[in-house]
């Protein structure tokens, strides 16, 4: 029984990682990816947060909006897509929607827009 429990405890984190469809990056790596110009940037924060500052070329689709999934479904599922919120929590939830809809190349900005700003990256207003 103890061996089974130990095996399960070791397996659960591995399974959680295996189902995460995204590549996880910090601000510096995200900036390099964005500079290549081939990535869609989806900001899942509120419209007010977005107005206060956002990454250039980002599209704002609020995860709390009633039509969030419908808006995401309109996007190109094969294009590399960088997803972020303010700190990473909402965008991690959003990744599940992207995965459900069949997105194949997801990138998550782990520290969110707050990490982007803290790293001194450019902000549009």
PLY file of the C-alpha trace (Angstrom):
ply
format ascii 1.0
element vertex 125
property float x
property float y
property float z
element edge 124
property int vertex1
property int vertex2
end_header
0.00 0.00 0.00
2.80 2.40 0.89
4.50 1.72 -2.47
1.26 2.40 -4.31
0.76 5.65 -2.43
4.33 6.74 -3.13
3.91 5.93 -6.82
0.69 7.93 -7.01
2.25 10.91 -5.26
5.09 10.90 -7.76
2.79 10.39 -10.73
0.22 13.12 -10.01
2.58 16.10 -10.58
3.87 14.45 -13.76
0.33 14.06 -15.06
-0.50 17.68 -14.25
2.55 18.80 -16.23
1.74 16.46 -19.11
-1.69 18.00 -19.69
-0.40 21.58 -19.73
-0.32 22.45 -23.43
1.75 25.61 -23.13
5.38 26.54 -23.26
6.06 28.69 -20.19
8.24 31.79 -20.52
9.28 34.84 -18.54
9.33 38.39 -19.92
12.76 38.24 -21.59
11.96 35.13 -23.60
8.46 36.43 -24.40
9.99 39.65 -25.75
12.23 37.63 -28.08
9.25 35.62 -29.34
7.20 38.78 -29.86
10.09 40.45 -31.73
9.94 37.64 -34.31
6.48 38.96 -35.21
4.79 35.60 -35.65
2.81 35.37 -32.43
-0.69 36.48 -31.50
-0.75 38.08 -28.05
-3.94 37.54 -26.07
-4.40 39.59 -22.90
-7.19 38.05 -20.79
-7.40 40.92 -18.28
-10.33 43.32 -18.00
-10.77 46.17 -20.47
-9.83 48.70 -17.77
-6.60 46.84 -16.96
-5.82 46.69 -20.67
-6.43 50.46 -21.09
-3.99 51.17 -18.25
-1.23 49.47 -20.24
-0.63 46.44 -22.43
1.89 44.72 -24.66
2.00 46.24 -28.17
-0.21 44.34 -30.66
-2.01 42.49 -27.85
-5.68 41.68 -28.33
-7.82 42.04 -25.20
-10.28 39.20 -24.59
-11.50 39.36 -20.98
-11.67 35.88 -19.46
-14.62 37.04 -17.35
-16.73 38.05 -20.39
-19.75 35.91 -21.25
-18.49 35.29 -24.77
-14.85 34.55 -23.89
-14.87 31.09 -25.44
-16.67 32.31 -28.58
-14.10 35.09 -29.06
-11.22 32.65 -28.59
-12.82 30.24 -31.09
-12.53 32.91 -33.83
-8.72 33.01 -33.56
-6.27 31.02 -35.70
-5.68 27.80 -33.76
-2.41 27.07 -35.55
-0.74 30.45 -34.97
1.65 30.66 -32.02
-0.39 32.35 -29.28
1.05 34.06 -26.20
-1.51 34.25 -23.38
-1.20 36.43 -20.30
-3.07 38.27 -17.56
-1.71 40.43 -14.73
0.10 37.77 -12.67
-0.59 34.40 -14.31
-3.67 33.00 -12.56
-6.39 33.97 -15.01
-4.26 33.14 -18.01
-3.52 29.68 -16.61
-7.30 29.12 -16.44
-7.64 30.52 -19.96
-5.12 28.00 -21.31
-7.66 25.24 -20.62
-10.14 26.97 -22.94
-7.51 27.37 -25.66
-6.59 23.69 -25.34
-10.24 22.62 -25.43
-10.69 24.59 -28.66
-7.72 22.87 -30.30
-4.93 25.46 -30.14
-1.65 23.76 -30.93
1.07 26.32 -30.15
0.44 28.05 -26.81
2.91 30.17 -24.89
2.19 31.35 -21.34
3.76 34.50 -19.87
4.31 33.07 -16.40
4.60 36.28 -14.42
1.99 38.04 -16.52
1.89 41.71 -17.40
3.21 42.58 -13.95
6.36 40.58 -14.68
6.58 42.19 -18.12
6.51 45.68 -16.56
8.91 44.71 -13.77
11.39 43.53 -16.40
11.26 46.99 -18.01
9.62 45.80 -21.23
7.73 48.32 -23.40
4.11 49.10 -22.55
1.46 50.62 -24.83
-1.27 52.85 -23.42
0 1
1 2
2 3
3 4
4 5
5 6
6 7
7 8
8 9
9 10
10 11
11 12
12 13
13 14
14 15
15 16
16 17
17 18
18 19
19 20
20 21
21 22
22 23
23 24
24 25
25 26
26 27
27 28
28 29
29 30
30 31
31 32
32 33
33 34
34 35
35 36
36 37
37 38
38 39
39 40
40 41
41 42
42 43
43 44
44 45
45 46
46 47
47 48
48 49
49 50
50 51
51 52
52 53
53 54
54 55
55 56
56 57
57 58
58 59
59 60
60 61
61 62
62 63
63 64
64 65
65 66
66 67
67 68
68 69
69 70
70 71
71 72
72 73
73 74
74 75
75 76
76 77
77 78
78 79
79 80
80 81
81 82
82 83
83 84
84 85
85 86
86 87
87 88
88 89
89 90
90 91
91 92
92 93
93 94
94 95
95 96
96 97
97 98
98 99
99 100
100 101
101 102
102 103
103 104
104 105
105 106
106 107
107 108
108 109
109 110
110 111
111 112
112 113
113 114
114 115
115 116
116 117
117 118
118 119
119 120
120 121
121 122
122 123
123 124
